[in-house]
Amino acid sequence: MPVARIKLISRNANDVKSIANQIIEIAKALNIKYKGPIPLPTRVLRITTRKTPCGDGSHTFEHWEMRMHKWIVEIDGSEQALRQVTRIPVPDTVQIEMTLS
């Protein structure tokens, strides 16, 4: 049986957790083997900018940061389970990548 690897990516960790929990509940309800959720290292994007636009004045800087949370869930690729997973309402903040192997 093929295995579906579902990668969830978002800036909001709570959105990723809720969708991963919904996928696991589907797998439990259908008695399907699953692995995860496996949290991957959080990617932190940092940007430092100068506060003054012209470059004159004091040397003050602003620091901006964005965190990208990634989780992986693997389930057996039964047709019924994959249909239910694709029907999960996904917020705009979450990106989903699904691969079958």
C-alpha positions as CSV (number, residue, x, y, z in Angstrom):
1,M,0.0,0.0,0.0
2,P,1.4,3.4,-0.9
3,V,2.3,5.9,1.9
4,A,1.1,9.5,1.8
5,R,3.6,12.0,3.2
6,I,1.9,15.2,4.2
7,K,4.1,18.3,4.9
8,L,2.4,21.2,6.6
9,I,4.1,24.6,6.5
10,S,2.9,27.8,8.2
11,R,3.9,30.9,10.1
12,N,1.3,30.1,12.8
13,A,2.2,27.0,14.9
14,N,-1.3,26.5,16.2
15,D,-2.8,26.2,12.6
16,V,-0.2,23.5,11.8
17,K,-1.0,21.6,15.0
18,S,-4.8,21.7,14.5
19,I,-4.6,20.4,10.9
20,A,-2.1,17.7,11.9
21,N,-4.5,16.6,14.7
22,Q,-7.4,16.4,12.2
23,I,-5.4,14.2,9.9
24,I,-4.5,11.9,12.8
25,E,-8.1,11.7,13.8
26,I,-9.1,10.6,10.3
27,A,-6.4,7.9,10.4
28,K,-7.6,6.7,13.8
29,A,-11.2,6.6,12.7
30,L,-10.4,4.5,9.6
31,N,-7.9,2.2,11.5
32,I,-5.0,3.3,9.2
33,K,-1.4,3.2,10.2
34,Y,0.1,6.7,10.7
35,K,3.4,8.2,11.8
36,G,3.7,11.6,13.3
37,P,3.2,14.4,13.6
38,I,7.0,14.9,13.3
39,P,8.0,18.6,13.9
40,L,10.9,19.7,11.6
41,P,13.3,22.4,12.7
42,T,11.7,25.8,12.6
43,R,13.2,28.1,10.0
44,V,13.8,31.6,11.3
45,L,14.1,34.4,8.8
46,R,15.7,37.6,10.2
47,I,16.0,41.0,8.6
48,T,17.8,44.0,10.0
49,T,17.0,47.4,8.6
50,R,18.2,50.9,9.3
51,K,15.5,53.2,10.9
52,T,16.5,56.4,9.0
53,P,15.8,56.3,5.3
54,C,18.5,58.8,4.3
55,G,21.4,57.3,6.2
56,D,22.1,60.4,8.3
57,G,21.6,60.6,12.0
58,S,22.1,58.0,14.7
59,H,22.9,54.4,13.9
60,T,19.6,52.7,15.0
61,F,18.3,49.5,13.5
62,E,15.1,47.6,13.5
63,H,15.1,43.8,13.7
64,W,12.3,41.8,12.0
65,E,11.8,38.1,12.3
66,M,9.5,35.5,10.8
67,R,9.2,31.8,11.9
68,M,8.2,29.0,9.5
69,H,6.9,25.9,11.3
70,K,7.0,22.6,9.4
71,W,5.4,19.3,10.4
72,I,5.2,15.9,8.6
73,V,2.5,13.4,9.0
74,E,2.6,10.0,7.2
75,I,-0.5,7.9,6.6
76,D,-1.2,4.8,4.6
77,G,-2.5,5.9,1.2
78,S,-6.0,4.4,1.2
79,E,-8.3,6.1,-1.2
80,Q,-11.0,6.8,1.4
81,A,-8.5,8.4,3.8
82,L,-7.0,10.7,1.2
83,R,-10.4,11.9,0.1
84,Q,-11.2,12.9,3.7
85,V,-7.8,14.6,4.1
86,T,-8.4,16.7,1.0
87,R,-11.8,17.8,2.4
88,I,-10.2,19.3,5.6
89,P,-10.8,23.1,5.6
90,V,-7.4,24.7,5.5
91,P,-6.7,28.3,6.5
92,D,-4.9,30.6,4.1
93,T,-1.8,30.6,6.4
94,V,-1.1,26.9,5.9
95,Q,0.6,25.4,2.9
96,I,0.2,21.6,2.3
97,E,2.4,19.4,0.2
98,M,1.3,15.8,-0.3
99,T,3.4,13.1,-1.9
100,L,2.6,9.4,-2.5
101,S,5.4,6.8,-2.5
